[in-house]
């Protein structure tokens, strides 16, 4: 009898994953931009906010050598090396409902979040 196991060597967990809804909304927003084919969605963590860190998302044409780049459908996502450790395993979602529309990051590394949902520690 032979048994097999799958082992993942050398591949880190993605710093952030986009849901289908988030990827579709970002693709829609990108399509409205000039030079859309040159733009990536940059997701970063910066110091600040009421809980210590806050999220930053914007379209960017620059990709540094140490940036992590992942593609979700037609959307290229870029995360800088410092933010990667704080975002690792996070999910970016988009919802559009009666309570309002917007992007939301679920971060398994956040030990505390503020009431507004845009900062964490």
N, C-alpha and C positions, 0 to 999 in steps of 0.2 A: 504494500500500500504506500502510495506517495502522497504527501501533503504539500501544498504550496501556500506561501504567504506573500503578500504584497508589502513591500517596504519602500517608503518614499525617502530617497536620500538626496540631500542637497537642495531641495525645493522648499523655500520658506512659505508659510501661510501667507496668502494675499493680505496686504495691508488693509484693503477695503474691497468689498464686493458690491456691485450695483444690482439692485433688483431689476426685473424687467421694466417695471413702471418708472424707476429712476433713469434707466438707460434710455427709455423712449422719450422722457421729458427732456433730458439733457440733449439728445439728438435733435429734438424739436427746437430747443433754444439755440443750439449750434447752427442749425440751418438758417436762422435769421441773422447770423453774424457775417460780416465781410471776412473773406479768407477763412471760411469755416474749415476747409480741408487742412489748414495749418494749425488749427487750435486743438488743444487738449484741455480736459477738465483737471485742474490742479486742486487737490484736497490736501490741506495742511492743518497743523495744530500750531497755535501761537500762544505765548503767555498772555494772560489777561482773563477778563470775565470774572464773575463773582465766585467761581469755584476754582480758579487757578489757571485753567487753559480754556481756549475757545477754538472753535472750528473756523476755517476759512476756505471758501470755495470760489474759484474764478477761472475764466478761460485764459490760457497761457500759450504763447508760441515757443517759449524756451523750455528745453529739457536738459538738465545738467547730467554730467557723467554718472553721478551717484544717485540719481533719481530712480525710483522703481516705476516701471511703466506696465500697465495692464490694459487689455482691450475687452470691452463688453459691448458686443454688437458693433455698431458704428462709432462707439465712443472710446477714445483713448483717455485713460486716467493716469495722472502723474502724481506721485507722492515723494516728497523729499525724504532723505535718509533719517533725519531727526524725527520727523512726524511718523515715520513707519512704525517705530517701536510703540508709540502711543495709540496708533490706529489699528495695529495688527488684529485681524479677525473681525473688524467692524463691517457693518452693512449700511449702505446708503439707500434709502427708500424715498419714494415720492407718493404723496396722497393728495387727492383733490376731493374734498367732501364738504358737508355742511358746516363743519367746524373750521374750515379754511383749507387752503392748499399750501403745500410746501414740502421741502426736503427734510428728512429726519435721519440722523446717524444713530445707529444702535452700536455702542462700543462696549465690548466685554471687559475692557481694561479700566473703564471708569468706575471708581469706587464711590463717587458722589457726583450728583448733577444738580444744577440750579433749577429753579422753577420755570425759567424761560426755555430750558432745554438746549441752550446754545453754548453752555460752558460746563466743564467737568474737572474733576481732580482724580 
